[in-house]
Amino acid sequence: MTVLKPIYNSFDEAVSGIQDGAVIMAGGFGLVGIPENLIQALVRSKVKNLTVISNNCGVDDWGLGLLLKNKQIKKMIGSYVGENKEFERQVLSGEIEVDLTPQGTLAEKIRAGGAGIPAFYTPAGVGTPRAEGREIRTFNGKEYMLEEALIADFSLVLAAKADRAGNLVYNKTARNFNPMIAAAGKVTIAEVEDITETGGINPENVHTPGIYVQALIQGKQEKRIERITLSTGT
């Protein structure tokens, strides 16, 4: 029996269950593949003391940077400070707690969380301040440190297409962190560009099975470009 997923009528309604102190995962890499409308709804909700897990924290005036600007994030777990000057300012002033994680390690921590694997060993970070206080073990003459998996109360992802059963298809590089984040949330809300009836997606093309998705909402994205570089010619 196919279970149809609820479809929210508004983005504000979609995030209404997110309370102060929640742990949020947000898909995207830079500004590519971010659930921009769900993030804006979180800004409007004024929910605070969030722990946010994402590759980076948007830019000063878009994406997760809007939550930073509103001082709604208490802790950020990511791999890149990037172009966000407000993020840099809050880090240096001690206004926000930050866990900067090697990008491959971050991806594996999220993937492991979605797979039900509580922890794993990695050589990344051994011999650096990140290894302080962590368990170190030697395998085949090489040192590895223990990293714990990550899960979230809510995962917010962006997909190009969904069916009513919650199966998702992502568009090219906008897939990035979205599939693993969708699997690692206790509640996953998918912002999608197009919703089709069940059976409207070839099973061979499904990137995230609907079992990982609890709700859908359809909307149009601006898809801003983080940085435009043009050739001046020769």
PLY file of the C-alpha trace (Angstrom):
ply
format ascii 1.0
element vertex 234
property float x
property float y
property float z
element edge 233
property int vertex1
property int vertex2
end_header
0.00 0.00 0.00
1.40 3.39 -1.03
1.32 6.05 1.67
0.73 9.53 0.30
2.68 12.29 2.02
0.98 15.45 3.28
1.47 18.51 1.10
1.62 21.82 2.97
-0.24 24.83 1.61
2.32 27.38 2.81
5.96 27.44 3.81
5.07 29.06 7.14
2.78 26.11 7.89
5.52 23.67 6.85
7.96 24.92 9.52
5.36 25.59 12.22
6.37 22.46 14.14
9.98 23.60 14.53
10.51 24.88 18.08
13.26 26.83 19.85
16.39 24.74 20.39
15.73 22.35 17.51
18.52 20.68 15.51
18.09 21.49 11.81
19.85 20.06 8.76
19.63 22.07 5.54
20.65 20.81 2.13
22.77 22.75 -0.30
26.33 23.63 -1.26
26.98 27.35 -1.38
23.61 28.60 -2.61
23.04 25.61 -4.91
20.28 23.27 -3.86
19.24 25.15 -0.72
15.60 24.98 0.48
15.38 28.76 0.24
11.66 29.17 0.88
11.69 26.93 3.95
14.65 28.92 5.30
12.80 32.21 4.76
9.80 30.76 6.60
12.09 29.89 9.53
13.27 33.50 9.56
9.67 34.71 9.74
8.87 32.23 12.52
11.51 33.86 14.75
12.40 30.43 16.18
15.73 30.72 18.03
18.63 28.83 19.64
18.85 26.55 16.63
21.65 24.11 15.97
22.12 24.11 12.20
23.99 21.42 10.27
24.89 22.31 6.69
27.97 22.51 4.49
28.11 26.29 4.91
25.92 29.09 6.24
24.73 30.86 3.12
25.78 34.43 2.37
25.09 37.65 4.23
21.72 38.33 2.61
20.47 34.92 1.49
19.99 31.35 2.59
21.04 30.41 6.11
22.76 33.80 6.33
19.32 35.28 6.97
18.99 33.16 10.14
22.46 34.29 11.21
21.54 37.92 10.69
18.49 37.44 12.93
20.62 35.76 15.63
18.46 32.63 15.42
21.40 30.18 15.27
23.10 29.14 18.49
25.46 26.56 16.98
26.62 25.90 13.44
28.09 22.56 12.32
29.60 22.89 8.86
32.76 22.74 6.80
33.13 26.26 5.38
32.76 29.82 6.64
32.97 31.04 3.06
31.64 34.35 1.80
29.54 35.17 4.85
31.07 38.15 6.68
28.41 38.08 9.39
29.25 34.44 10.09
32.92 35.37 10.38
32.06 38.26 12.69
29.92 36.13 15.00
32.59 33.42 15.15
35.36 35.87 16.05
33.19 37.65 18.63
32.12 34.40 20.27
28.43 35.04 19.56
27.97 31.65 17.93
29.34 28.19 18.66
30.94 26.59 15.60
32.09 23.06 14.86
34.16 23.32 11.67
34.38 19.80 10.26
36.38 18.51 7.28
33.94 18.32 4.39
34.33 14.60 3.77
33.96 13.91 7.48
30.81 16.06 7.63
29.30 14.17 4.69
30.08 10.83 6.33
28.75 11.94 9.74
25.43 12.82 8.07
25.38 9.67 5.92
26.14 7.51 8.97
23.33 9.18 10.89
20.86 8.35 8.15
22.13 4.77 7.98
21.83 4.19 11.73
25.60 3.94 12.23
26.46 5.70 15.51
30.14 6.45 14.82
33.10 5.65 12.57
36.88 6.03 12.45
38.62 8.43 10.06
42.23 9.61 9.59
41.04 13.15 8.80
41.92 15.45 11.69
44.39 13.16 13.45
47.24 15.25 14.86
45.19 18.46 14.78
43.24 20.29 17.52
40.12 18.46 16.30
41.54 15.21 17.68
41.87 16.55 21.23
39.77 14.49 23.62
38.71 12.02 20.94
39.36 8.30 20.88
42.32 7.37 18.68
42.92 3.86 17.41
45.55 2.35 15.13
44.57 0.16 12.20
47.26 -1.38 9.97
49.85 0.99 11.42
47.80 4.17 10.78
46.02 6.31 13.37
42.31 7.02 13.10
40.01 9.05 15.32
36.41 8.40 16.27
33.73 10.69 14.83
30.10 10.43 15.91
27.22 10.44 13.45
24.80 13.35 13.08
21.00 13.31 13.05
18.52 16.18 13.09
15.10 16.89 14.52
14.16 18.34 11.12
15.83 18.02 7.72
14.98 20.64 5.08
15.86 19.71 1.51
15.28 20.97 -2.03
14.33 18.66 -4.89
13.40 19.27 -8.50
10.57 16.77 -8.51
8.53 14.62 -6.13
5.61 12.27 -6.37
2.78 12.06 -3.85
4.58 9.19 -2.09
7.55 11.46 -1.33
10.05 10.00 -3.78
12.50 12.74 -4.77
14.58 13.59 -7.82
17.29 16.28 -7.64
18.59 18.44 -10.47
22.23 17.82 -11.37
24.67 19.40 -8.86
21.76 20.65 -6.75
21.68 17.08 -5.43
24.88 17.67 -3.34
24.18 17.10 0.39
20.40 16.79 -0.04
19.98 12.97 -0.27
22.03 12.19 2.84
20.40 15.04 4.79
16.95 13.76 3.80
17.84 10.38 5.32
19.27 11.82 8.55
16.25 13.79 9.77
13.63 12.52 12.19
11.23 14.67 10.16
12.18 15.56 6.59
10.34 18.32 4.75
11.04 18.53 1.02
10.66 21.78 -0.88
10.08 20.82 -4.52
9.57 22.56 -7.82
7.10 20.04 -9.20
4.84 17.41 -7.62
3.45 14.58 -9.74
1.08 11.74 -8.97
2.45 8.48 -7.58
3.94 6.51 -10.45
4.94 9.67 -12.30
8.63 9.08 -11.57
10.51 6.12 -13.01
11.78 4.12 -10.00
15.21 3.97 -11.68
15.41 7.78 -11.44
14.55 8.15 -7.74
17.38 9.70 -5.70
15.65 9.74 -2.29
13.00 7.08 -1.57
9.78 8.39 -0.06
10.33 6.42 3.15
12.74 9.20 4.22
10.29 12.05 3.53
7.48 13.05 5.89
6.01 16.07 4.07
6.15 18.03 0.82
5.62 21.60 -0.27
5.74 23.01 -3.78
7.22 26.38 -4.60
9.32 28.48 -6.95
12.93 29.33 -6.09
14.99 32.39 -7.00
18.15 30.26 -7.25
20.55 33.11 -6.62
24.16 32.78 -7.75
26.71 33.10 -4.96
29.44 34.65 -7.08
29.47 35.53 -10.78
32.85 35.46 -12.53
32.99 36.77 -16.09
35.84 36.60 -18.54
37.20 39.97 -19.66
38.56 38.47 -22.86
42.01 38.95 -24.31
0 1
1 2
2 3
3 4
4 5
5 6
6 7
7 8
8 9
9 10
10 11
11 12
12 13
13 14
14 15
15 16
16 17
17 18
18 19
19 20
20 21
21 22
22 23
23 24
24 25
25 26
26 27
27 28
28 29
29 30
30 31
31 32
32 33
33 34
34 35
35 36
36 37
37 38
38 39
39 40
40 41
41 42
42 43
43 44
44 45
45 46
46 47
47 48
48 49
49 50
50 51
51 52
52 53
53 54
54 55
55 56
56 57
57 58
58 59
59 60
60 61
61 62
62 63
63 64
64 65
65 66
66 67
67 68
68 69
69 70
70 71
71 72
72 73
73 74
74 75
75 76
76 77
77 78
78 79
79 80
80 81
81 82
82 83
83 84
84 85
85 86
86 87
87 88
88 89
89 90
90 91
91 92
92 93
93 94
94 95
95 96
96 97
97 98
98 99
99 100
100 101
101 102
102 103
103 104
104 105
105 106
106 107
107 108
108 109
109 110
110 111
111 112
112 113
113 114
114 115
115 116
116 117
117 118
118 119
119 120
120 121
121 122
122 123
123 124
124 125
125 126
126 127
127 128
128 129
129 130
130 131
131 132
132 133
133 134
134 135
135 136
136 137
137 138
138 139
139 140
140 141
141 142
142 143
143 144
144 145
145 146
146 147
147 148
148 149
149 150
150 151
151 152
152 153
153 154
154 155
155 156
156 157
157 158
158 159
159 160
160 161
161 162
162 163
163 164
164 165
165 166
166 167
167 168
168 169
169 170
170 171
171 172
172 173
173 174
174 175
175 176
176 177
177 178
178 179
179 180
180 181
181 182
182 183
183 184
184 185
185 186
186 187
187 188
188 189
189 190
190 191
191 192
192 193
193 194
194 195
195 196
196 197
197 198
198 199
199 200
200 201
201 202
202 203
203 204
204 205
205 206
206 207
207 208
208 209
209 210
210 211
211 212
212 213
213 214
214 215
215 216
216 217
217 218
218 219
219 220
220 221
221 222
222 223
223 224
224 225
225 226
226 227
227 228
228 229
229 230
230 231
231 232
232 233
